[in-house]
């Protein structure tokens, strides 16, 4: 997973203005209480950070991945 995809998913789930706030303030138990921002800065794989967000923030399954561009047009 690329970092740009992570941020697109965060914006999709939390809104573009709030995604940064969530990433800097929400401690995630799945990654030892670090925030997503801290984990990324410490070199944790982007996918692992997103998976922690999904688990700890109860992201619904339909929001786990970006929609296929074809599906968005339909």
C-alpha positions as CSV (number, residue, x, y, z in Angstrom):
1,X,0.0,0.0,0.0
2,X,1.3,3.4,-0.9
3,X,1.1,6.3,1.5
4,X,-1.1,8.2,-0.9
5,X,-3.6,5.4,-0.7
6,X,-3.5,5.5,3.1
7,X,-4.4,9.2,3.1
8,X,-7.1,8.7,0.5
9,X,-8.6,6.0,2.7
10,X,-8.4,8.1,5.8
11,X,-10.1,11.0,3.9
12,X,-12.8,8.6,2.6
13,X,-13.5,7.4,6.1
14,X,-13.1,10.4,8.3
15,X,-13.3,13.4,5.9
16,X,-10.4,15.3,4.4
17,X,-10.3,17.8,7.1
18,X,-10.6,15.4,10.0
19,X,-8.3,12.6,8.7
20,X,-5.1,14.4,9.8
21,X,-6.6,15.1,13.3
22,X,-7.5,11.4,13.7
23,X,-4.0,10.3,12.6
24,X,-2.3,12.6,15.1
25,X,-4.6,12.2,18.1
26,X,-6.2,8.7,18.1
27,X,-4.1,6.2,20.0
28,X,-4.3,2.8,18.4
29,X,-4.1,-0.2,20.8
30,X,-3.3,-2.5,17.9
31,X,0.0,-0.7,17.5
32,X,1.0,-0.3,21.1
33,X,-0.9,2.9,21.7
34,X,0.9,4.9,19.0
35,X,-1.0,7.2,16.7
36,X,-1.1,6.5,13.0
37,X,1.1,9.5,12.4
38,X,3.7,8.3,15.0
39,X,3.7,4.7,13.5
40,X,4.3,6.0,10.0
41,X,7.1,8.3,11.1
42,X,8.7,5.4,12.9
43,X,8.7,3.4,9.7
44,X,5.9,1.0,10.3
45,X,4.5,-0.4,7.0
46,X,1.7,1.7,5.7
47,X,-0.6,-1.3,5.3
48,X,-0.1,-2.3,8.9
49,X,-1.0,1.2,10.1
50,X,-4.1,1.2,8.0
51,X,-5.1,-2.3,9.3
52,X,-4.7,-0.9,12.8
53,X,-7.0,2.0,12.0
54,X,-9.5,-0.4,10.5
55,X,-9.5,-2.6,13.7
56,X,-9.4,0.1,16.3
57,X,-11.7,2.6,14.7
58,X,-14.3,0.0,13.6
59,X,-14.1,1.0,10.0
60,X,-16.9,-0.8,8.2
61,X,-15.8,-3.5,5.7
62,X,-17.1,-1.6,2.7
63,X,-14.6,1.2,3.5
64,X,-11.5,-0.9,3.9
65,X,-10.3,-0.2,0.4
66,X,-10.8,2.5,-2.2
67,X,-13.7,2.0,-4.6
68,X,-12.8,0.8,-8.1
69,X,-13.0,3.9,-10.4
70,X,-15.4,1.9,-12.6
71,X,-17.7,1.4,-9.7
72,X,-17.6,5.1,-8.7
73,X,-18.8,6.1,-12.2
74,X,-21.8,3.7,-12.1
